[in-house]
Amino acid sequence: MADFDGLVAIVTGGASGIGLATAKLLASRGAQVACLDLKPGDLPEPLHGIECDVTDDAAVRAAVDEVVARFGRLDVVVNNAGIGAIGSVADNSDAEWLKVLDVNVVGMVRVARAALPHLRQSPAAAIVNTCSIAATAGLPQRAVYSASKGAVLSLTLAMASDHVREGIRVNCVNPGTADTPWVGRLLAQAPDPEAERKALNARQPMGRLVSADEVAGAIAYLASPLSASTTGTALAVDGGMQGLRVRPQQ
């Protein structure tokens, strides 16, 4: 499939996990892809890495300008950069709340704001935000993270409404717990990481964690020109966690 032929995409948080899987998939389908990341490192060809902190507005604008200068256009933005946090509302300081919201919500705003002038010139403009099952289901010990992803869901709908008549589609994906390096780091903090992994597997009706490639497939679907009538949509990729109520296995 070459539905992204001639298109240029930015993927934030593109050096690992869901971001890297998405960047690779978009490139395999014809896109020229720039991965914006704090530490882009040695990315596989033909991905182009740019060091960028989404909490720094000047850095974001410079990175977007670099992409357009290099490739001549911008068509797709995947707002994937994000951080997590563990705890209830009693466990995180104001500083932690502001840090998570700054990356997970305002970071997406900065990237979209810098990209909009270029997206308005594209015949196939699309923004896909990485949201989470945490936006629609109450998960224990995820208060600040859940609040940030609830904001991303609402932000996605507002952006879709604001920009639909400019020809810019805005959607989000809502992954369940995904088997990514970030989740691996969270598991490593648990008293019994293996027991915690089994519990996470069990709470998703399919009985396993979501893969980064599966989330990437959903992002590519929403970003593709083949989905030109899809906007303001939240696509769950969660093994049935949000919508299914299956009986426990005997």
N, C-alpha and C positions, 0 to 999 in steps of 0.2 A: 504493500500500500504506500502511495506517495501523496497523500492528501495535504501534506505540509510543504510540498515543493515550492520553492521561491519565498517562503515565509521565514521570518526571523523571530525567535522566541527568547525571552529572559526567564530563567528559573532561579528564584532566590532559595538559599539553602540548598544549592544544587550540587554540592560536593559529596553528599552522602545520603543514605536512606532513600526516602520517597523522592526527594529532589533529584538525586543522581539517576534513579531509575526512570524518572520522568524525562530528564534531559536526554538520556540514551535513547528512549523510545521515540521522542520527537525527532531526534537526529536521524534515526533509522527510517523515519517516514518522510524525510526530505527537508526538515527544518535546519536552519543555521541557529545554533543554540549557544547562548552565553549563560554561564553559571555564576551567579553572584553569591559569594560566601565569605565568611570571616577568614577562612583558610581554604581557598580553592585547591591548593595542592596540585598534584600531577594528575590532571584529568585525562581520560582516554580521548583519542582523536575521534571525531573532529570537534569535540566540545572546547569552548573558549572560556577560560576562567578569569574572573575579575574579583579582586578583593574588595569587599563592600560590607559595611556595617549598616543594617537597615534602621538603626537608631540615630544615624547621622545624616541629616537631610542633605548637606552639601556632598557627602560621599555618594549618596543615592543618585543625586542629579548628575554627578560626574560619571558614575557608572553607566547610567542610561545614555548619556551623551556619547560615551565611548562606544557603546554597542551600535548606536545609530551611525556614528562616524565610521566604524569598521565595516558594517554590513549595509548601510544605506537606508535602513527602514526598521520599523518595529511593528510586529503584528500580534504577538501573543505574550502575555505576562502571566506567569505562574507564581503566585504569592505563596511560597511554601515555607520560608524561614520562620522558625518558631522555637520557643523554649518551654520547658515544663516546670512544674513545681508540685510538691507533695504537701498535704496538710489541709486542715479545716480552716475556717475563718479565724480561729483563735491562734493558729500556728505560724502565720506568715506576717511579717512586719509590713509597715507602709512601704518601705523601700522595695521589698520583694514584690508587692502588688504593682507598684509603679514600673518596676523592671519588666515583669511579664507582660503587662499591658502595653508598654512601650514597644517591645519587640513584636508581640503577637497581633496587636491591633494597629497601633500607630505606624508600625513598620510597614504594614500593607498599604496604609494611607500614603505614606511617603513615596513608595514605589509606584503606586497607581497615579499619584499626582504628577510625578515626573514623566511618566509614560504617556499620559493622556494626549498631549499635543501631537505625539507621533501616531498613536493609535487612531486618532481622528482622521488621519490620512490613509489608513489601511482599509482595503475592501474586505478584509477578513479579520477584524479586530476582536480579540477575546481576552478576558481576564478570568483566571480560575484561582480561587482562594482555597488553601487547604484549611478546612475546618475540622470538626471532630464529632464523634458520637457524644462527647462531653457537652456539646451544645444542646442536645435534646434529651439526654438521660442523666439522671442524678448518679454520679459516680462518687464513691467514698474517697475522702482524703485528696480531693482534686479541686478545692474551692476556687483558688485564683485561676488555675488553668481553665476550669469550666467557664468561669465568668468571661475570660478572654475569648474563648471559642463561641460562647453565646453572642458576644459582640461581633465576632467575625460573621456569623450567620446573618445577623441583622444588617451589618454593613454590606454584605453581598447583595441582599435584597434592595437596599437603598441605592447602591451603585447601579444595579441593573435598571432600576426605574429612572435614575438620573440620566443614564447614557444610552438607553435603548434607541432613542431617535437620532443619536449620532452614529448608529451602526456599530456600537460596541457592546458585545454580549458579556455579561458577568454572571458566573456561576460558582458554586463551591462543591467540594467533595467532603463527605463526612466519614472518614475512616473509623473503624473500630480499633481495638488495640493492634498495632502493626508490629511485625517482627523487624525492628530497625535498631541501629546502634543506640539511639536515644532510649528506647524501651529496654534494651540490654543494660544500659547504665542504671536505669531505675531498678531493674530486677537485682542488680548487683548490690544495691543498698538494702535489700530486704534481709531479714534474719535468716530465711531459708529460701534462696533464689529459685531452686528447683520446684519447691512447693508453690511458690508464688506464680511461676510460669504455668504450672498445671492449673491453678485457679483461674488465671487469665484465659487459658485455652478453654476451660470448661464454661465460662460465662458467655462465650460466643456460641450460638446454636450449632454452627458447623464443627465445633470442637477443636478449633485451632486458631492461631493468630492470623490476621490478614497479612499478606505479603506486600512488600513495597512495589513489586511489579504489578500487582492487582490494582493498587491505588493509582499507579502511573497510567494504567489502561483507562481508568475512569477519567483521569485528568485529560488524557489525549482525546477521549471521546468528546468531552465538553469544549475543548479548545479547537477541535477540528472544524474546518469550513463545512464539512458534511453535516454538522449539527447547527446549521445557521438559524434555525427557529427555536433553539433552546437557550433561554436566558432566565435569570431569576430562579434557578433550580439548585436544590441541594441534593446531591446524589450520594446515597449511603453505600459504603463499601465496608460492611461490618459483620459479615458472616451471619446476618439475620438478627443481630443483637437488638436493634431498635424496634423492628416490626414483628418479630416472632415471639410466641410464648409457648415453647415446647415443653413437654413433660420431661422430668429428669430421667436419665437412663437407669434402668433397673440393674 
